[in-house]
Amino acid sequence: MGHGWHTVGKEELSRRPCSCGKGFIIVWEIEEESDWHAHNRFDKYTEYACPDKCYSKK
Ligand SMILES: [Zn+2]
């Protein structure tokens, strides 16, 4: 089922250096609105932005 949500805003909540120090771990808050729903909804996701992808190495 398609829900018809679309993003109307995006805000950076926090940004910290990743473990290797070359990139960042960024937490985003997304605001979405819908054609059929009265209220906007908020969603959070974490973006790992490191050129070395150190977060995937253990
Ligand atoms: Zn890194």
N, CA, C, O and the ligand as a Tripos MOL2 file, in Angstrom:
@<TRIPOS>MOLECULE
protein
  233   231    59     0     0
PROTEIN
NO_CHARGES

@<TRIPOS>ATOM
      1 N           0.8340   -1.2090    0.0000 N.3       1 MET1
      2 CA          0.0000    0.0000    0.0000 C.3       1 MET1
      3 C           0.8640    1.2530    0.0000 C.2       1 MET1
      4 O           1.7970    1.3700    0.7950 O.2       1 MET1
      5 N           0.5560    2.1800   -0.8850 N.am      2 GLY2
      6 CA          1.2650    3.4490   -0.8170 C.3       2 GLY2
      7 C           0.6060    4.3350    0.2110 C.2       2 GLY2
      8 O          -0.6190    4.3490    0.3320 O.2       2 GLY2
      9 N           1.4000    5.0670    0.9440 N.am      3 HIS3
     10 CA          0.8570    5.8650    2.0370 C.3       3 HIS3
     11 C           0.7960    7.3560    1.7300 C.2       3 HIS3
     12 O           0.1500    8.1100    2.4570 O.2       3 HIS3
     13 N           1.4500    7.7810    0.6810 N.am      4 GLY4
     14 CA          1.3700    9.1760    0.3110 C.3       4 GLY4
     15 C           2.1010   10.1460    1.2210 C.2       4 GLY4
     16 O           1.8040   11.3410    1.2330 O.2       4 GLY4
     17 N           3.0620    9.6280    1.9880 N.am      5 TRP5
     18 CA          3.8580   10.5180    2.8200 C.3       5 TRP5
     19 C           4.9350   11.1730    1.9750 C.2       5 TRP5
     20 O           5.5660   10.5280    1.1370 O.2       5 TRP5
     21 N           5.1370   12.4550    2.2040 N.am      6 HIS6
     22 CA          6.2820   13.0780    1.5600 C.3       6 HIS6
     23 C           6.9930   14.0140    2.5250 C.2       6 HIS6
     24 O           6.3860   14.6360    3.3960 O.2       6 HIS6
     25 N           8.2780   14.0850    2.3370 N.am      7 THR7
     26 CA          9.1270   14.8320    3.2540 C.3       7 THR7
     27 C           8.9510   16.3400    3.0640 C.2       7 THR7
     28 O           9.0180   16.8430    1.9420 O.2       7 THR7
     29 N           8.7270   17.0490    4.1590 N.am      8 VAL8
     30 CA          8.5940   18.5090    4.0750 C.3       8 VAL8
     31 C           9.7120   19.2340    4.8180 C.2       8 VAL8
     32 O           9.8930   20.4410    4.6590 O.2       8 VAL8
     33 N          10.4530   18.4910    5.6230 N.am      9 GLY9
     34 CA         11.5380   19.1350    6.3480 C.3       9 GLY9
     35 C          12.5560   18.1220    6.8190 C.2       9 GLY9
     36 O          12.2530   16.9450    7.0100 O.2       9 GLY9
     37 N          13.7680   18.6070    7.0010 N.am     10 LYS10
     38 CA         14.8410   17.7360    7.4480 C.3      10 LYS10
     39 C          15.7520   18.5750    8.3220 C.2      10 LYS10
     40 O          16.2070   19.6440    7.9160 O.2      10 LYS10
     41 N          16.0100   18.0910    9.5040 N.am     11 GLU11
     42 CA         16.8240   18.8670   10.4330 C.3      11 GLU11
     43 C          17.9080   17.9880   11.0330 C.2      11 GLU11
     44 O          17.6780   16.8320   11.3880 O.2      11 GLU11
     45 N          19.0850   18.5660   11.1340 N.am     12 GLU12
     46 CA         20.1890   17.8350   11.7330 C.3      12 GLU12
     47 C          20.1130   17.9620   13.2440 C.2      12 GLU12
     48 O          20.1990   19.0680   13.7790 O.2      12 GLU12
     49 N          19.9540   16.8420   13.9370 N.am     13 LEU13
     50 CA         19.8350   16.8800   15.3950 C.3      13 LEU13
     51 C          21.1930   16.8440   16.0750 C.2      13 LEU13
     52 O          21.4350   17.5540   17.0510 O.2      13 LEU13
     53 N          22.0640   16.0140   15.5510 N.am     14 SER14
     54 CA         23.3930   15.9530   16.1450 C.3      14 SER14
     55 C          24.3850   15.4250   15.1250 C.2      14 SER14
     56 O          24.0300   14.7340   14.1700 O.2      14 SER14
     57 N          25.6110   15.7690   15.3560 N.am     15 ARG15
     58 CA         26.6840   15.3460   14.4640 C.3      15 ARG15
     59 C          27.8990   15.1130   15.3270 C.2      15 ARG15
     60 O          28.3060   15.9890   16.0910 O.2      15 ARG15
     61 N          28.4740   13.9440   15.2090 N.am     16 ARG16
     62 CA         29.7000   13.7000   15.9640 C.3      16 ARG16
     63 C          30.6810   12.9610   15.0730 C.2      16 ARG16
     64 O          30.2780   12.2750   14.1330 O.2      16 ARG16
     65 N          31.9490   13.0980   15.3600 N.am     17 PRO17
     66 CA         32.9460   12.4160   14.5510 C.3      17 PRO17
     67 C          32.8050   10.9090   14.6960 C.2      17 PRO17
     68 O          32.4720   10.4060   15.7700 O.2      17 PRO17
     69 N          33.0580   10.2030   13.6220 N.am     18 CYS18
     70 CA         33.0610    8.7510   13.7040 C.3      18 CYS18
     71 C          34.3430    8.3000   14.3930 C.2      18 CYS18
     72 O          35.1920    9.1160   14.7550 O.2      18 CYS18
     73 N          34.4670    7.0050   14.5660 N.am     19 SER19
     74 CA         35.5680    6.5160   15.3970 C.3      19 SER19
     75 C          36.9430    6.7580   14.7950 C.2      19 SER19
     76 O          37.9190    6.8960   15.5320 O.2      19 SER19
     77 N          37.0390    6.8140   13.4650 N.am     20 CYS20
     78 CA         38.3490    7.0590   12.8570 C.3      20 CYS20
     79 C          38.6340    8.5560   12.7150 C.2      20 CYS20
     80 O          39.7750    8.9450   12.4670 O.2      20 CYS20
     81 N          37.6090    9.3980   12.8700 N.am     21 GLY21
     82 CA         37.8150   10.8360   12.8250 C.3      21 GLY21
     83 C          37.7800   11.4500   11.4330 C.2      21 GLY21
     84 O          37.9270   12.6650   11.2990 O.2      21 GLY21
     85 N          37.5900   10.6410   10.3900 N.am     22 LYS22
     86 CA         37.5740   11.1850    9.0200 C.3      22 LYS22
     87 C          36.1840   11.5760    8.5570 C.2      22 LYS22
     88 O          36.0330   12.2970    7.5710 O.2      22 LYS22
     89 N          35.1780   11.1080    9.2570 N.am     23 GLY23
     90 CA         33.8020   11.3660    8.8320 C.3      23 GLY23
     91 C          32.9310   11.7140   10.0200 C.2      23 GLY23
     92 O          33.4210   12.0960   11.0830 O.2      23 GLY23
     93 N          31.6180   11.5760    9.8200 N.am     24 PHE24
     94 CA         30.6650   11.9480   10.8550 C.3      24 PHE24
     95 C          29.5630   10.9190   10.9780 C.2      24 PHE24
     96 O          29.2450   10.1860   10.0420 O.2      24 PHE24
     97 N          28.9980   10.8950   12.1590 N.am     25 ILE25
     98 CA         27.7660   10.1590   12.3870 C.3      25 ILE25
     99 C          26.7040   11.2210   12.6550 C.2      25 ILE25
    100 O          26.7750   11.9400   13.6520 O.2      25 ILE25
    101 N          25.7340   11.3160   11.7740 N.am     26 ILE26
    102 CA         24.7600   12.4080   11.8130 C.3      26 ILE26
    103 C          23.3740   11.8320   12.1030 C.2      26 ILE26
    104 O          22.9410   10.8640   11.4780 O.2      26 ILE26
    105 N          22.6950   12.4480   13.0610 N.am     27 VAL27
    106 CA         21.3170   12.0550   13.3480 C.3      27 VAL27
    107 C          20.3880   13.0960   12.7380 C.2      27 VAL27
    108 O          20.4830   14.2850   13.0460 O.2      27 VAL27
    109 N          19.4930   12.6410   11.8770 N.am     28 TRP28
    110 CA         18.5450   13.5180   11.1910 C.3      28 TRP28
    111 C          17.1450   13.2990   11.7300 C.2      28 TRP28
    112 O          16.7630   12.1850   12.0880 O.2      28 TRP28
    113 N          16.3980   14.3740   11.7810 N.am     29 GLU29
    114 CA         14.9650   14.2550   12.0100 C.3      29 GLU29
    115 C          14.2450   14.6840   10.7350 C.2      29 GLU29
    116 O          14.4940   15.7620   10.1950 O.2      29 GLU29
    117 N          13.3630   13.8330   10.2750 N.am     30 ILE30
    118 CA         12.6140   14.0720    9.0460 C.3      30 ILE30
    119 C          11.1720   14.4060    9.4120 C.2      30 ILE30
    120 O          10.5520   13.7100   10.2160 O.2      30 ILE30
    121 N          10.6480   15.4590    8.8280 N.am     31 GLU31
    122 CA          9.2320   15.7550    8.9920 C.3      31 GLU31
    123 C           8.5080   15.3880    7.7000 C.2      31 GLU31
    124 O           8.9200   15.7710    6.6050 O.2      31 GLU31
    125 N           7.4260   14.6400    7.8550 N.am     32 GLU32
    126 CA          6.6680   14.2110    6.6860 C.3      32 GLU32
    127 C           5.2040   14.5920    6.8420 C.2      32 GLU32
    128 O           4.6580   14.5850    7.9450 O.2      32 GLU32
    129 N           4.5870   14.9210    5.7320 N.am     33 GLU33
    130 CA          3.1520   15.1780    5.7570 C.3      33 GLU33
    131 C           2.4680   14.2450    4.7710 C.2      33 GLU33
    132 O           3.0980   13.6720    3.8820 O.2      33 GLU33
    133 N           1.1700   14.1100    4.9520 N.am     34 SER34
    134 CA          0.4040   13.1830    4.1400 C.3      34 SER34
    135 C          -0.8140   13.8790    3.5600 C.2      34 SER34
    136 O          -1.3210   14.8450    4.1290 O.2      34 SER34
    137 N          -1.2750   13.3820    2.4310 N.am     35 ASP35
    138 CA         -2.4860   13.9270    1.8160 C.3      35 ASP35
    139 C          -3.7380   13.6120    2.6290 C.2      35 ASP35
    140 O          -4.7020   14.3780    2.6140 O.2      35 ASP35
    141 N          -3.7220   12.4990    3.3290 N.am     36 TRP36
    142 CA         -4.9370   12.0160    3.9860 C.3      36 TRP36
    143 C          -4.8750   12.0990    5.4930 C.2      36 TRP36
    144 O          -5.8940   11.9130    6.1580 O.2      36 TRP36
    145 N          -3.6990   12.3750    6.0560 N.am     37 HIS37
    146 CA         -3.5490   12.3570    7.5040 C.3      37 HIS37
    147 C          -3.4530   13.7890    8.0070 C.2      37 HIS37
    148 O          -2.7950   14.6250    7.3860 O.2      37 HIS37
    149 N          -4.1060   14.0770    9.1310 N.am     38 ALA38
    150 CA         -4.1780   15.4560    9.6260 C.3      38 ALA38
    151 C          -2.8580   15.9470   10.2010 C.2      38 ALA38
    152 O          -2.5720   17.1440   10.1730 O.2      38 ALA38
    153 N          -2.0670   15.0430   10.7130 N.am     39 HIS39
    154 CA         -0.8580   15.4480   11.4240 C.3      39 HIS39
    155 C           0.3870   15.0380   10.6630 C.2      39 HIS39
    156 O           0.4330   13.9990   10.0060 O.2      39 HIS39
    157 N           1.3840   15.8810   10.7730 N.am     40 ASN40
    158 CA          2.6770   15.4960   10.2430 C.3      40 ASN40
    159 C           3.3080   14.4780   11.1800 C.2      40 ASN40
    160 O           2.9890   14.4240   12.3680 O.2      40 ASN40
    161 N           4.1700   13.7060   10.6520 N.am     41 ARG41
    162 CA          4.8810   12.7500   11.4960 C.3      41 ARG41
    163 C           6.3750   13.0450   11.4210 C.2      41 ARG41
    164 O           6.8710   13.6430   10.4670 O.2      41 ARG41
    165 N           7.0600   12.6080   12.4510 N.am     42 PHE42
    166 CA          8.4950   12.8280   12.5340 C.3      42 PHE42
    167 C           9.1900   11.4850   12.6170 C.2      42 PHE42
    168 O           8.7250   10.5490   13.2680 O.2      42 PHE42
    169 N          10.2960   11.4270   11.9480 N.am     43 ASP43
    170 CA         11.0560   10.1900   11.9470 C.3      43 ASP43
    171 C          12.5230   10.5510   12.1130 C.2      43 ASP43
    172 O          12.9700   11.6120   11.6790 O.2      43 ASP43
    173 N          13.2500    9.6670   12.7360 N.am     44 LYS44
    174 CA         14.6740    9.8980   12.9350 C.3      44 LYS44
    175 C          15.4700    8.8200   12.2310 C.2      44 LYS44
    176 O          15.0920    7.6490   12.2140 O.2      44 LYS44
    177 N          16.5610    9.2350   11.6610 N.am     45 TYR45
    178 CA         17.4730    8.2040   11.1900 C.3      45 TYR45
    179 C          18.9110    8.6650   11.3390 C.2      45 TYR45
    180 O          19.2010    9.8590   11.4190 O.2      45 TYR45
    181 N          19.7810    7.7070   11.3720 N.am     46 THR46
    182 CA         21.2010    7.9860   11.5620 C.3      46 THR46
    183 C          21.9350    7.7540   10.2580 C.2      46 THR46
    184 O          21.8050    6.7070    9.6240 O.2      46 THR46
    185 N          22.7060    8.7510    9.8740 N.am     47 GLU47
    186 CA         23.5020    8.6420    8.6600 C.3      47 GLU47
    187 C          24.9620    8.4840    9.0450 C.2      47 GLU47
    188 O          25.4980    9.2530    9.8430 O.2      47 GLU47
    189 N          25.5870    7.4860    8.4720 N.am     48 TYR48
    190 CA         27.0070    7.2670    8.7180 C.3      48 TYR48
    191 C          27.7560    7.7590    7.4990 C.2      48 TYR48
    192 O          27.6820    7.1580    6.4270 O.2      48 TYR48
    193 N          28.4750    8.8520    7.6660 N.am     49 ALA49
    194 CA         29.1580    9.4760    6.5450 C.3      49 ALA49
    195 C          30.6560    9.4330    6.7970 C.2      49 ALA49
    196 O          31.2410   10.3760    7.3290 O.2      49 ALA49
    197 N          31.2500    8.3460    6.4120 N.am     50 CYS50
    198 CA         32.6960    8.2010    6.5900 C.3      50 CYS50
    199 C          33.2900    7.6510    5.3050 C.2      50 CYS50
    200 O          32.8160    6.6400    4.7850 O.2      50 CYS50
    201 N          34.3260    8.3070    4.7840 N.am     51 PRO51
    202 CA         34.9550    7.8150    3.5440 C.3      51 PRO51
    203 C          35.5820    6.4430    3.7170 C.2      51 PRO51
    204 O          35.7280    5.6980    2.7480 O.2      51 PRO51
    205 N          35.9520    6.1060    4.9410 N.am     52 ASP52
    206 CA         36.5710    4.7920    5.2000 C.3      52 ASP52
    207 C          35.5610    3.7520    5.6640 C.2      52 ASP52
    208 O          35.9140    2.5900    5.8650 O.2      52 ASP52
    209 N          34.3070    4.1600    5.8340 N.am     53 LYS53
    210 CA         33.2850    3.2390    6.3490 C.3      53 LYS53
    211 C          33.7600    2.4960    7.6040 C.2      53 LYS53
    212 O          33.6050    1.2810    7.7320 O.2      53 LYS53
    213 N          34.3400    3.2690    8.5170 N.am     54 CYS54
    214 CA         34.9130    2.6360    9.7120 C.3      54 CYS54
    215 C          33.8340    2.0200   10.5910 C.2      54 CYS54
    216 O          34.1090    1.0970   11.3560 O.2      54 CYS54
    217 N          32.5980    2.5280   10.4870 N.am     55 TYR55
    218 CA         31.5090    1.9910   11.2950 C.3      55 TYR55
    219 C          31.1630    0.5610   10.9250 C.2      55 TYR55
    220 O          30.5620   -0.1500   11.7310 O.2      55 TYR55
    221 N          31.5270    0.1180    9.7240 N.am     56 SER56
    222 CA         31.2140   -1.2510    9.3360 C.3      56 SER56
    223 C          32.3760   -2.2050    9.6100 C.2      56 SER56
    224 O          32.2600   -3.4180    9.4300 O.2      56 SER56
    225 N          33.4920   -1.6330   10.0480 N.am     57 LYS57
    226 CA         34.6310   -2.4790   10.4360 C.3      57 LYS57
    227 C          34.6370   -2.6130   11.9420 C.2      57 LYS57
    228 O          34.4300   -1.6360   12.6610 O.2      57 LYS57
    229 N          34.8670   -3.7860   12.4080 N.am     58 LYS58
    230 CA         34.9460   -3.9720   13.8560 C.3      58 LYS58
    231 C          36.3230   -4.4930   14.2210 C.2      58 LYS58
    232 O          36.6050   -4.7200   15.3980 O.2      58 LYS58
    233 ZN         35.2780    6.8820   10.1500 Zn       59 ZN59
@<TRIPOS>BOND
     1     1     2 1
     2     2     3 1
     3     3     4 2
     4     3     5 am
     5     5     6 1
     6     6     7 1
     7     7     8 2
     8     7     9 am
     9     9    10 1
    10    10    11 1
    11    11    12 2
    12    11    13 am
    13    13    14 1
    14    14    15 1
    15    15    16 2
    16    15    17 am
    17    17    18 1
    18    18    19 1
    19    19    20 2
    20    19    21 am
    21    21    22 1
    22    22    23 1
    23    23    24 2
    24    23    25 am
    25    25    26 1
    26    26    27 1
    27    27    28 2
    28    27    29 am
    29    29    30 1
    30    30    31 1
    31    31    32 2
    32    31    33 am
    33    33    34 1
    34    34    35 1
    35    35    36 2
    36    35    37 am
    37    37    38 1
    38    38    39 1
    39    39    40 2
    40    39    41 am
    41    41    42 1
    42    42    43 1
    43    43    44 2
    44    43    45 am
    45    45    46 1
    46    46    47 1
    47    47    48 2
    48    47    49 am
    49    49    50 1
    50    50    51 1
    51    51    52 2
    52    51    53 am
    53    53    54 1
    54    54    55 1
    55    55    56 2
    56    55    57 am
    57    57    58 1
    58    58    59 1
    59    59    60 2
    60    59    61 am
    61    61    62 1
    62    62    63 1
    63    63    64 2
    64    63    65 am
    65    65    66 1
    66    66    67 1
    67    67    68 2
    68    67    69 am
    69    69    70 1
    70    70    71 1
    71    71    72 2
    72    71    73 am
    73    73    74 1
    74    74    75 1
    75    75    76 2
    76    75    77 am
    77    77    78 1
    78    78    79 1
    79    79    80 2
    80    79    81 am
    81    81    82 1
    82    82    83 1
    83    83    84 2
    84    83    85 am
    85    85    86 1
    86    86    87 1
    87    87    88 2
    88    87    89 am
    89    89    90 1
    90    90    91 1
    91    91    92 2
    92    91    93 am
    93    93    94 1
    94    94    95 1
    95    95    96 2
    96    95    97 am
    97    97    98 1
    98    98    99 1
    99    99   100 2
   100    99   101 am
   101   101   102 1
   102   102   103 1
   103   103   104 2
   104   103   105 am
   105   105   106 1
   106   106   107 1
   107   107   108 2
   108   107   109 am
   109   109   110 1
   110   110   111 1
   111   111   112 2
   112   111   113 am
   113   113   114 1
   114   114   115 1
   115   115   116 2
   116   115   117 am
   117   117   118 1
   118   118   119 1
   119   119   120 2
   120   119   121 am
   121   121   122 1
   122   122   123 1
   123   123   124 2
   124   123   125 am
   125   125   126 1
   126   126   127 1
   127   127   128 2
   128   127   129 am
   129   129   130 1
   130   130   131 1
   131   131   132 2
   132   131   133 am
   133   133   134 1
   134   134   135 1
   135   135   136 2
   136   135   137 am
   137   137   138 1
   138   138   139 1
   139   139   140 2
   140   139   141 am
   141   141   142 1
   142   142   143 1
   143   143   144 2
   144   143   145 am
   145   145   146 1
   146   146   147 1
   147   147   148 2
   148   147   149 am
   149   149   150 1
   150   150   151 1
   151   151   152 2
   152   151   153 am
   153   153   154 1
   154   154   155 1
   155   155   156 2
   156   155   157 am
   157   157   158 1
   158   158   159 1
   159   159   160 2
   160   159   161 am
   161   161   162 1
   162   162   163 1
   163   163   164 2
   164   163   165 am
   165   165   166 1
   166   166   167 1
   167   167   168 2
   168   167   169 am
   169   169   170 1
   170   170   171 1
   171   171   172 2
   172   171   173 am
   173   173   174 1
   174   174   175 1
   175   175   176 2
   176   175   177 am
   177   177   178 1
   178   178   179 1
   179   179   180 2
   180   179   181 am
   181   181   182 1
   182   182   183 1
   183   183   184 2
   184   183   185 am
   185   185   186 1
   186   186   187 1
   187   187   188 2
   188   187   189 am
   189   189   190 1
   190   190   191 1
   191   191   192 2
   192   191   193 am
   193   193   194 1
   194   194   195 1
   195   195   196 2
   196   195   197 am
   197   197   198 1
   198   198   199 1
   199   199   200 2
   200   199   201 am
   201   201   202 1
   202   202   203 1
   203   203   204 2
   204   203   205 am
   205   205   206 1
   206   206   207 1
   207   207   208 2
   208   207   209 am
   209   209   210 1
   210   210   211 1
   211   211   212 2
   212   211   213 am
   213   213   214 1
   214   214   215 1
   215   215   216 2
   216   215   217 am
   217   217   218 1
   218   218   219 1
   219   219   220 2
   220   219   221 am
   221   221   222 1
   222   222   223 1
   223   223   224 2
   224   223   225 am
   225   225   226 1
   226   226   227 1
   227   227   228 2
   228   227   229 am
   229   229   230 1
   230   230   231 1
   231   231   232 2
@<TRIPOS>SUBSTRUCTURE
     1 MET1         2 RESIDUE 1 A MET
     2 GLY2         6 RESIDUE 1 A GLY
     3 HIS3        10 RESIDUE 1 A HIS
     4 GLY4        14 RESIDUE 1 A GLY
     5 TRP5        18 RESIDUE 1 A TRP
     6 HIS6        22 RESIDUE 1 A HIS
     7 THR7        26 RESIDUE 1 A THR
     8 VAL8        30 RESIDUE 1 A VAL
     9 GLY9        34 RESIDUE 1 A GLY
    10 LYS10       38 RESIDUE 1 A LYS
    11 GLU11       42 RESIDUE 1 A GLU
    12 GLU12       46 RESIDUE 1 A GLU
    13 LEU13       50 RESIDUE 1 A LEU
    14 SER14       54 RESIDUE 1 A SER
    15 ARG15       58 RESIDUE 1 A ARG
    16 ARG16       62 RESIDUE 1 A ARG
    17 PRO17       66 RESIDUE 1 A PRO
    18 CYS18       70 RESIDUE 1 A CYS
    19 SER19       74 RESIDUE 1 A SER
    20 CYS20       78 RESIDUE 1 A CYS
    21 GLY21       82 RESIDUE 1 A GLY
    22 LYS22       86 RESIDUE 1 A LYS
    23 GLY23       90 RESIDUE 1 A GLY
    24 PHE24       94 RESIDUE 1 A PHE
    25 ILE25       98 RESIDUE 1 A ILE
    26 ILE26      102 RESIDUE 1 A ILE
    27 VAL27      106 RESIDUE 1 A VAL
    28 TRP28      110 RESIDUE 1 A TRP
    29 GLU29      114 RESIDUE 1 A GLU
    30 ILE30      118 RESIDUE 1 A ILE
    31 GLU31      122 RESIDUE 1 A GLU
    32 GLU32      126 RESIDUE 1 A GLU
    33 GLU33      130 RESIDUE 1 A GLU
    34 SER34      134 RESIDUE 1 A SER
    35 ASP35      138 RESIDUE 1 A ASP
    36 TRP36      142 RESIDUE 1 A TRP
    37 HIS37      146 RESIDUE 1 A HIS
    38 ALA38      150 RESIDUE 1 A ALA
    39 HIS39      154 RESIDUE 1 A HIS
    40 ASN40      158 RESIDUE 1 A ASN
    41 ARG41      162 RESIDUE 1 A ARG
    42 PHE42      166 RESIDUE 1 A PHE
    43 ASP43      170 RESIDUE 1 A ASP
    44 LYS44      174 RESIDUE 1 A LYS
    45 TYR45      178 RESIDUE 1 A TYR
    46 THR46      182 RESIDUE 1 A THR
    47 GLU47      186 RESIDUE 1 A GLU
    48 TYR48      190 RESIDUE 1 A TYR
    49 ALA49      194 RESIDUE 1 A ALA
    50 CYS50      198 RESIDUE 1 A CYS
    51 PRO51      202 RESIDUE 1 A PRO
    52 ASP52      206 RESIDUE 1 A ASP
    53 LYS53      210 RESIDUE 1 A LYS
    54 CYS54      214 RESIDUE 1 A CYS
    55 TYR55      218 RESIDUE 1 A TYR
    56 SER56      222 RESIDUE 1 A SER
    57 LYS57      226 RESIDUE 1 A LYS
    58 LYS58      230 RESIDUE 1 A LYS
    59 ZN59       233 GROUP 0 **** ****
